[in-house]
Amino acid sequence: MPDYQVGFWNLENLFAPEGHPGREPWIAAAVARDLAGWTQALFDAKVAQLAAIIAALNGGAGPDILGVCEVENRFVLDQLTPALNAGLPARHYDVVHADSTADHRGIDTAFIYDDRQFGVDPVAVFSHFVMRRTGTRDITQVTFTTHAGNELVAFANHWPSRSGGDVEESAGFRAVAAETLAYWHERVREIRGTDMAIIALGDLNDGPWDASVRFNANSSRERGDTSRAQSARFHNLAWNYLHIDAVDHNGNLRRLDGTLYHKGDGNIFDQILVNRSLLNGERGLTVLDDTATVAALPPMVDHAVGEGPIRFGLPRGNAAANVNQNGYSDHFPVTVTIRE
């Protein structure tokens, strides 16, 4: 019975270097000031830092599937996967990506996966546009197939931000994104069967207790609510990793309250939602829900920022001064194990 580690990580503004020839003109205009001084060397350092953490997941074996967000384009992922493959010879990572034209900076959601473990039908890859007044990231849907022929439908999400901390003003935007996820959850069940194994991962920019996640995305804290449900309901595994302990980069044990931190306060924005089929093993794949965790690896945990991750940082117009080459991302990865 093989086990697969599935996870998600917000890679924090993984942009190609300043002057990248493949950058679309509208994106170049939108990010020109931020990316001033974002050199090839700094980009390479960012990729190396990300690769080090991803390779350390799953006990140093690397994840089998990793949903990601805040990536500019396919190019940046095609630089990341060789760095992973070089350090993990047992793996061969490939990318599933679709360009988003909705976000004002062009950042996308995508998946990195081991193509020795899973096949991907390109016909079953979708980028679901989220309609709202200002841009947001599309939801990427992929169907992964194991060697045994079992299928897993996965959604990578990056819901609209809280607009500088104004939660109420931006709440409706996240509700729309959540409704979009819920709609496609229902559509998959209608087309592929109510027992299809489905997982949704992402930076939701809301907590598991917020209305967008609970009501619009139709998710529940209680396992039984989903395992017995006949409707398109998710069980939210983020409830399983509230208040976990992690070792920081100084070797000290720290209590974590979030997957990211803002002004010292922890937020559980990075979440894993699974459907009834995965809870009950109806289609050959069963989630081990007690394995859901925040992958707060010691190099990332910083006691100086409320136990949050050490971020690489956005260049903000002066990359040499504003990025930390010893950092990684402003989010921790989250992971769970699925057994076949």
C-alpha positions, 0 to 999 in steps of 0.5 A, a space after each residue: 500500500 503506497 503512501 503519497 504525501 500531498 501538500 501546498 505551499 505559497 512560494 511568495 512572489 516567485 518572479 523571473 528576473 528583471 528584464 525576463 524576455 518571456 514576461 508579458 508586457 502587461 505584467 512587465 508594466 505592473 511589476 516593473 517597480 517591484 522587480 527593480 534589481 531582481 537579478 538572475 543571481 537573486 532569483 537563483 538564490 530564491 529558487 535554491 532556498 525553496 528547493 531546499 525546503 521542498 526536498 526536505 518534506 516527506 522525511 527528506 524524500 520530497 512530496 509526491 504532489 505539491 500545489 503552489 501559488 504566487 508563481 509568475 509563469 511556467 518558466 519559474 517552475 521549470 527552473 525550480 523542478 531541475 533543482 529538486 530533481 538534482 537533489 532527489 534522484 529518486 524523483 522526477 518532478 514535472 509541472 501542471 500550470 495554466 496562465 492566469 490573466 486575472 491577477 493584476 500581477 499575473 501570479 498563478 496557481 499550479 502543481 509540481 508532481 512526481 511523474 514517476 508516481 502519477 500520470 496527468 491527462 492534459 485534457 483533464 486540466 482546467 483553469 477556473 476563472 473567478 469572477 470579481 471586480 478586481 483580479 484574483 488567481 484562477 483555481 487550477 484543477 488537475 486529475 492525477 492517476 496512480 499506476 494502479 489506475 486510481 484517480 485524484 482530482 486536486 484543486 489549487 487555490 489562492 483566494 483574494 487577499 484581505 486588502 491590507 487588513 480590511 477583512 470585511 471589505 474584501 470578504 465578499 471576494 473570498 466568498 466568490 472564490 469559495 463558491 467557485 470551488 464549491 461549484 466545480 466540486 459539484 460538477 466533478 461529482 456530477 460528471 465523474 461520480 459522487 465517489 470521486 476522490 477530491 482534494 482542495 488545497 490553497 492559501 485561502 486568506 481566511 481561517 477555517 472558521 470564516 464564513 467563506 470556508 465554512 459556508 461558501 466552500 461547504 467545509 466542516 470541522 467535524 469529520 462525520 459531517 463529511 464522511 456521512 454526507 451525500 452532498 458536495 461537502 469537504 472536511 477541513 483538515 486545517 482544524 487538525 493542525 491548530 497549535 502545533 509545536 515546531 523547532 526553530 532555526 536556533 533549536 528551540 521548541 516553539 508553539 505555532 498558531 499559524 501557517 503565516 504571520 502578520 504583525 506577529 499574529 498567526 493565521 491559518 490561511 493555508 488549508 487542506 480540504 478533502 471529500 467523503 471519498 477520501 475519508 472513506 476510501 471509496 475509490 482506492 485512495 484514503 486520506 490519513 487525516 491525522 497526518 495533516 500538518 504544518 511543515 514548519 521545518 527548523 530552518 524556516 521558523 523564526 522566533 523574531 516574527 512570532 514563530 513565523 517563517 523566515 521570508 525571502 521577501 518581495 524586492 519592492 524596488 530595491 532587491 539588494 536591500 529588501 530581500 533576505 537571501 537566508 529566507 524562504 517564504 512568508 508561508 509554511 507548507 502544509 501536507 497530508 498523507 494519502 494511502 492507496 
